[in-house]
Amino acid sequence: MKVFFREAEIDDLEILEFIERQCFRDPWNADMLSSELSMSHSVYLVLTDGENIFGYLSYLHILDELHIMNVAVLPDYQGNGYGRLMVKRIIDDAQAKEAVAITLEVRESNYRAQKLYEGFGFALAGTRPHYYMDKENALIYWLELGGDIQ
Ligand SMILES: CC(C)(COP(=O)(O)OP(=O)(O)OC[C@H]1O[C@@H](n2cnc3c(N)ncnc32)[C@H](O)[C@@H]1OP(=O)(O)O)[C@@H](O)C(=O)NCCC(=O)NCCS
């Protein structure tokens, strides 16, 4: 199946909200997503085959860094390489924008996402205690660009 990224639009809010509810313990609602979509430094891309949407990614571009906000694949489509495609896309975008580093926070219990990022060379750089609403710690990852990227 041929899949590609396209910019998320206001008409995608319903599916974005659905993906949030399916993928996260503290999902964003349509209002939060809508205000993020309108911000000039935030990028929201959906992964689609032109008909169905399988997931979405979002990041902030601040100065010379990208901050990954979300990488989410609907449960029925997980395990097919889409998560890797999304991280690869973010790294490609970062290089095109001449960013020097990419960072993100991930739940301490989210081994699957940690493995995904580590596979691209992201390195654990610290923790943010009680970062999430349910008080779970966040792990902070960084990828410095310019080195070897897999
Ligand atoms: C994390 C997530 C994006 C991965 O998406 P995916 O499409 O399933 O991932 P892929 O099929 O591309 O697999 C990428 C890597 O994830 C890891 N992975 C995938 N399935 C896994 C599983 N069942 N168990 C453990 N690790 C797994 C592997 O490291 C895999 O790399 P590999 O195949 O080279 O070994 C997806 O599970 C998801 O949306 N989770 C909920 C939202 C979330 O936690 N997002 C991250 C927030 S920071």
The ligand as a MOL file (V3000), in Angstrom:
LIG
                    3D

  0  0  0     0  0            999 V3000
M  V30 BEGIN CTAB
M  V30 COUNTS 48 50 0 0 0
M  V30 BEGIN ATOM
M  V30 1 C 5.0850 4.0610 19.3040 0
M  V30 2 C 4.3220 3.8710 17.9930 0
M  V30 3 C 4.2290 5.2240 17.2830 0
M  V30 4 C 5.0730 2.8860 17.0950 0
M  V30 5 O 4.3930 2.8240 15.8660 0
M  V30 6 P 4.3970 1.4790 14.9900 0
M  V30 7 O 3.8530 1.8250 13.6520 0
M  V30 8 O 3.7660 0.3910 15.7220 0
M  V30 9 O 5.9670 1.2300 14.9270 0
M  V30 10 P 6.7810 0.4370 13.8150 0
M  V30 11 O 5.9760 -0.6920 13.2630 0
M  V30 12 O 7.3650 1.4060 12.8600 0
M  V30 13 O 7.9450 -0.1350 14.7090 0
M  V30 14 C 8.9830 0.7410 15.1000 0
M  V30 15 C 9.7440 0.1900 16.2690 0
M  V30 16 O 8.8930 0.1740 17.3970 0
M  V30 17 C 9.2210 -0.9360 18.1720 0
M  V30 18 N 8.0650 -1.8290 18.1970 0
M  V30 19 C 7.0910 -1.9740 17.2680 0
M  V30 20 N 6.2020 -2.8970 17.6720 0
M  V30 21 C 6.6240 -3.3120 18.8930 0
M  V30 22 C 6.1180 -4.2300 19.8420 0
M  V30 23 N 4.9830 -4.9150 19.6130 0
M  V30 24 N 6.7890 -4.3790 20.9920 0
M  V30 25 C 7.9180 -3.6790 21.2440 0
M  V30 26 N 8.4510 -2.8010 20.3700 0
M  V30 27 C 7.8080 -2.6180 19.2210 0
M  V30 28 C 10.3950 -1.6270 17.5150 0
M  V30 29 O 11.5890 -1.0510 17.9930 0
M  V30 30 C 10.2110 -1.2300 16.0820 0
M  V30 31 O 11.3810 -1.2160 15.3600 0
M  V30 32 P 11.8640 -2.5610 14.5830 0
M  V30 33 O 10.6770 -3.1110 13.8420 0
M  V30 34 O 12.9460 -2.0630 13.6860 0
M  V30 35 O 12.3310 -3.4670 15.6820 0
M  V30 36 C 2.8970 3.2770 18.2320 0
M  V30 37 O 3.0340 2.1340 19.0420 0
M  V30 38 C 1.9340 4.2390 18.8840 0
M  V30 39 O 1.2700 5.0310 18.2090 0
M  V30 40 N 1.8230 4.1740 20.2120 0
M  V30 41 C 0.8930 5.0130 20.9570 0
M  V30 42 C 1.2980 6.4630 20.9140 0
M  V30 43 C 2.6880 6.6640 21.4880 0
M  V30 44 O 3.0470 6.1060 22.5100 0
M  V30 45 N 3.4740 7.5100 20.7950 0
M  V30 46 C 4.7910 7.9090 21.2240 0
M  V30 47 C 4.6750 9.1130 22.0930 0
M  V30 48 S 6.2430 9.8540 22.3830 0
M  V30 END ATOM
M  V30 BEGIN BOND
M  V30 1 1 1 2
M  V30 2 1 2 3
M  V30 3 1 2 4
M  V30 4 1 2 36
M  V30 5 1 4 5
M  V30 6 1 5 6
M  V30 7 2 6 7
M  V30 8 1 6 8
M  V30 9 1 6 9
M  V30 10 1 9 10
M  V30 11 2 10 11
M  V30 12 1 10 12
M  V30 13 1 10 13
M  V30 14 1 13 14
M  V30 15 1 14 15
M  V30 16 1 15 16
M  V30 17 1 15 30
M  V30 18 1 16 17
M  V30 19 1 17 18
M  V30 20 1 17 28
M  V30 21 1 18 19
M  V30 22 1 18 27
M  V30 23 2 19 20
M  V30 24 1 20 21
M  V30 25 1 21 22
M  V30 26 2 21 27
M  V30 27 1 22 23
M  V30 28 2 22 24
M  V30 29 1 24 25
M  V30 30 2 25 26
M  V30 31 1 26 27
M  V30 32 1 28 29
M  V30 33 1 28 30
M  V30 34 1 30 31
M  V30 35 1 31 32
M  V30 36 2 32 33
M  V30 37 1 32 34
M  V30 38 1 32 35
M  V30 39 1 36 37
M  V30 40 1 36 38
M  V30 41 2 38 39
M  V30 42 1 38 40
M  V30 43 1 40 41
M  V30 44 1 41 42
M  V30 45 1 42 43
M  V30 46 2 43 44
M  V30 47 1 43 45
M  V30 48 1 45 46
M  V30 49 1 46 47
M  V30 50 1 47 48
M  V30 END BOND
M  V30 END CTAB
M  END
